[in-house]
Amino acid sequence: MNKKVSSILSIILPHKRINLFVLFIIILGIVSGTIFLLVLNETDKELVTNQITNFFSNINTNNINNGQAFKSSIIQNLLFIILIWILGMSIVGIIANIFLIYMKGFIIGFSVSSFFIIYEYKGLLAGLIYLFPTTIISIIVALILGSYSIMFTTTLWKQIFSKTKGNNFSFFLKKYFLVLGICIILGLGASISESYLLPSVFKLFIKFFI
């Protein structure tokens, strides 16, 4: 079973060093977002608290437009996916991609930590609800896009500056388009989860724990 999983992962994410590097950037962002929340002054922490409590209040009173939330979420996800995909097709764009992936992790770390700051041990459950499956899908998308954008840049670099020109670039370009399609589908799934599933689960959390 483990061999099958490893085999599938090696097909989806074939370059281990690049995968680990992108994963490190995401984790660094998550840690930075957590630390940033902890060092905020009391006024800023109060603003975060008000935003979270208002969010839960709107969920509890059914004051959330799921359709509008889905529209906003899918636009944000598509912008993130397409921007990283396009920037990955240029050598200099990889720096911007690393920053975008870092910021994705930063927002996740900040958001999850805010639940714990406000609700303490109950916030751990809220954080887990926030993570599964919506945020996990977003992390997977960031990992796949980040890895392939770096791989595309290195492949493009070799194509331009290497003396031996092969057919690897055209093959990888087709694969890069396939990755775009997969990530769009995953982004759609994340938006559906965020807009329809997450509010429902959070409503149960509010009912039993707040």
Buried (B, 14 or more C-beta within 10 A) or exposed (E): EEEEEEEEEEEBBEBEEBBEBBBEBBBBBBBBBBEBBEEBEEEEBEEBBEEBEEEBEEBBEEEBEBEEBBEBBBEBBBEBBBBBBEBBBBEEBBEBBBBBBBBBBBBBBBBBBBBBBBBEEBBEBBBEBBBBBBBBBBBBBBBBBBBBBBBBBBBBEBBEEEEEEEEEBEEBBEBBEEBBEBBBEBBBBBBBBBBEBBBEBBBEBBEEEB
